Amino acid sequence: MSENKKDDKAEISYSKKVDLSIGTIVDERYKIINLLGSGGFGSVYLAEDLKFTDESTKMVALKVSLFSGGNKAQKISSKLERDTFVKLSKIQNVVSILDFDEWDSYFYIVLELIQGGIDLGKKMAKFQNEMSLQEILYYYEMIAIGLKAIHAEKVVHRDLKPENVMIAQYEIAKISDFGISTILDSRNQKSGAALSPGTARYASPEQGLFTQEGTEFTTDIYSLGVMMYQSTTGTDLFNNFEGSNFKKLNDKQKVFANKRVTHHHAFKDIDKPTSYNRKIPQGLENIILKCLAKEPLDRYQNMDEYLEDLKRVKENYNVKEIIIPKKFKSDLFLKSAKQYRPYKNEVFFKKFRYKYVMPTVIAMVVLVLGFTFVVLTG
């Protein structure tokens, strides 16, 4: 990996934050009412559109990021998110873009405000993460339909997680936040691919390891599987991860935690969802495990395949347990994984354990047994 790429990744970790005061009027039009949330590439505010007087349209979500004063990654992300939202503006299950422009040293995107809505993560939290079968089938079918339309436009989201799925009026699921998405052009070339590995808890193994395969549609399918696992079991895929305490960690601790969970995604076996929730139908467990295959080629290759299996679960088809390979086999993926430090450490300690530790333990057991025998017979 080149030094330039390392620098870019370091920039992403320590992005300058946006902090606008309540009452600030952006571009002589959008008055900031309240902070809704903030992330690596900007902050989202509840804002009033002063151009409109209609109560149903005057309140908007205003996403603001540093532009001229920000780092390279922030600038790329802002432009990429704008282009992506415009490209996807007519899809029902994607949050609509209303306006975008530059203002002062900032770049802003105006999005539809999900009135009275909450993100899927908060909805899951109401039920201690575990949702009913009916809710899972209902919401994840809509999310899958949205992903299918997004992928049809040659866009890979790359940061799919419950917090980026809004539940709008009439319980309509809408996908949002395309700040690190990848757009494939007609020649299958990629833009935005090297921006960020996404959110470690939901990122695919290849995405976390920064391989080229981390910019394919199958990386979104893996993230969808992580979400489904959490919704059906009430626990994280790897439940020793810091979870809700993550925000309290300092930067160094966050880097370590992210590396550990990335290592788990790539190498740790997954507990079956039914080991936590025996009510999960076999067909639904099969879907989750297929989404979570380590090797991208072992996952669903498109959302049509996923939706077909989901339909079978809805129609109560009797299906048998499927066996998903637990390892990745792509040469490119394996080559990148071998350069990953935790992987090197794991291989070293595994060799050390079998070459030195086990023989030593066996020898000591033999000596103790021999000594005991001599004492007892002497």
C-alpha positions, -999 to 999 in steps of 0.1 A, spaced: 0 0 0 14 34 -9 21 62 15 -4 84 -2 -32 59 4 -22 57 41 -23 95 44 -58 96 28 -71 70 53 -55 89 82 -73 120 69 -106 102 70 -102 92 107 -96 128 118 -119 149 96 -126 184 106 -161 187 121 -189 211 111 -203 231 140 -229 257 130 -248 278 156 -286 275 160 -302 303 140 -275 304 113 -290 311 79 -272 290 52 -271 306 18 -297 332 27 -324 305 27 -320 277 52 -323 286 89 -308 261 113 -332 250 140 -314 221 156 -286 195 152 -300 161 142 -267 143 141 -231 143 130 -206 119 113 -172 116 97 -180 139 68 -204 165 82 -234 173 103 -271 171 97 -294 199 109 -331 204 111 -336 236 91 -364 258 79 -366 267 42 -374 304 43 -385 303 7 -416 283 15 -445 290 38 -463 257 35 -458 239 68 -455 205 50 -425 216 29 -407 243 48 -388 219 72 -359 201 57 -328 181 67 -297 200 59 -264 181 56 -234 204 58 -198 195 52 -165 215 50 -155 222 14 -128 247 9 -115 242 44 -119 205 46 -95 178 36 -95 159 3 -116 131 15 -144 154 27 -145 172 -7 -147 139 -26 -174 126 -3 -195 158 -6 -194 158 -44 -200 120 -45 -230 121 -22 -245 149 -43 -240 130 -75 -254 98 -60 -285 114 -45 -293 131 -78 -288 98 -96 -312 81 -72 -337 109 -67 -367 90 -83 -364 58 -62 -392 55 -36 -370 38 -10 -342 64 -11 -344 98 8 -350 125 -18 -326 154 -25 -342 188 -28 -313 212 -33 -275 214 -31 -248 241 -34 -217 256 -19 -219 283 7 -190 301 24 -165 273 31 -192 247 32 -210 223 9 -246 215 17 -272 191 5 -309 196 13 -329 164 19 -365 156 25 -372 156 62 -387 123 73 -416 137 93 -421 119 126 -398 91 114 -369 74 130 -340 54 117 -342 16 118 -316 14 145 -338 34 170 -368 13 160 -348 -19 167 -337 -5 201 -373 -2 212 -375 -40 210 -340 -46 224 -329 -51 187 -349 -83 183 -378 -77 158 -408 -99 150 -407 -121 120 -435 -100 103 -415 -68 109 -383 -84 96 -399 -96 64 -417 -63 59 -388 -39 64 -361 -60 48 -382 -66 17 -384 -28 13 -347 -23 20 -339 -50 -6 -362 -34 -32 -344 -1 -25 -310 -17 -28 -320 -34 -61 -329 0 -76 -297 15 -62 -276 -12 -77 -295 -9 -110 -281 26 -112 -246 12 -108 -242 26 -72 -227 6 -43 -238 21 -10 -208 8 11 -222 21 45 -255 2 49 -265 1 85 -297 6 106 -289 43 112 -288 49 75 -323 35 69 -351 59 77 -386 47 85 -409 74 70 -446 80 71 -467 49 65 -437 28 76 -419 32 43 -381 24 46 -358 49 29 -321 44 24 -299 75 31 -263 87 35 -242 80 4 -211 98 15 -187 68 8 -207 52 -20 -191 40 -52 -205 48 -86 -197 24 -115 -196 40 -149 -204 24 -182 -169 9 -184 -173 -5 -149 -147 19 -135 -152 31 -99 -154 65 -82 -151 69 -45 -138 34 -39 -109 44 -17 -127 68 6 -134 48 37 -140 12 48 -174 21 62 -187 13 96 -167 -16 110 -196 -33 127 -214 -37 93 -186 -36 67 -178 -67 47 -145 -85 52 -132 -73 18 -143 -38 25 -126 -36 59 -94 -49 43 -96 -23 15 -96 -49 -13 -109 -41 -48 -138 -65 -41 -149 -41 -14 -166 -19 -41 -189 -46 -55 -226 -50 -49 -219 -81 -27 -204 -58 -1 -239 -42 4 -254 -77 6 -230 -86 34 -240 -54 54 -276 -63 48 -269 -97 64 -253 -81 94 -284 -59 99 -307 -90 96 -286 -109 121 -290 -81 146 -327 -77 139 -334 -114 144 -311 -122 173 -311 -90 193 -273 -90 194 -244 -78 173 -228 -102 149 -197 -102 171 -212 -93 205 -178 -86 222 -175 -55 201 -179 -22 221 -213 -14 205 -230 15 223 -198 24 242 -179 30 210 -185 67 210 -169 70 244 -136 56 232 -106 78 223 -93 78 187 -66 52 194 -91 29 211 -115 33 182 -88 23 157 -80 -8 177 -117 -17 181 -123 -13 144 -93 -35 135 -105 -62 159 -140 -63 145 -126 -62 109 -105 -92 118 -136 -110 132 -156 -103 100 -128 -118 80 -118 -148 101 -141 -156 130 -169 -182 127 -205 -169 130 -229 -183 156 -261 -194 139 -290 -170 144 -311 -198 158 -286 -203 187 -300 -170 200 -336 -171 187 -351 -206 180 -382 -190 164 -363 -180 133 -374 -201 103 -347 -222 86 -353 -203 54 -346 -169 70 -315 -183 87 -303 -196 53 -307 -161 39 -288 -144 67 -259 -169 65 -257 -167 27 -255 -129 30 -227 -133 56 -205 -157 36 -168 -147 39 -162 -152 2 -182 -126 -19 -189 -153 -46 -207 -174 -20 -232 -147 -12 -262 -136 -32 -249 -120 -64 -279 -97 -68 -310 -85 -49 -333 -106 -72 -318 -138 -57 -323 -124 -22 -359 -113 -28 -368 -147 -43 -356 -165 -12 -373 -139 11 -406 -146 -9 -402 -183 -1 -399 -175 36 -431 -154 34 -449 -182 17 -438 -207 44 -418 -229 21 -401 -258 39 -364 -256 32 -334 -275 44 -303 -260 61 -277 -249 37 -239 -251 43 -220 -219 35 -182 -221 32 -166 -204 62 -135 -191 43 -128 -168 14 -111 -182 -16 -105 -153 -39 -67 -149 -46 -70 -111 -46 -88 -112 -13 -65 -137 3 -34 -117 -8 -48 -86 8 -58 -105 40 -23 -119 44 -9 -83 45 -34 -75 73 -14 -74 106 -40 -92 129 -41 -120 103 -3 -122 104 -4 -124 142 -30 -150 141 -10 -172 117 21 -167 138 5 -177 171 -13 -206 155 20 -220 141 37 -212 174 10 -230 193 12 -262 173 50 -262 169 60 -253 204 32 -250 229 14 -283 223 45 -305 222 57 -288 255 23 -294 272 23 -331 260 59 -336 272 50 -321 307 20 -343 310 41 -374 301 67 -364 327 41 -358 354 24 -392 347 58 -409 347 68 -393 379 35 -402 395 39 -438 383 74 -441 398 63 -426 432 33 -450 434 52 -481 424 84 -472 443 
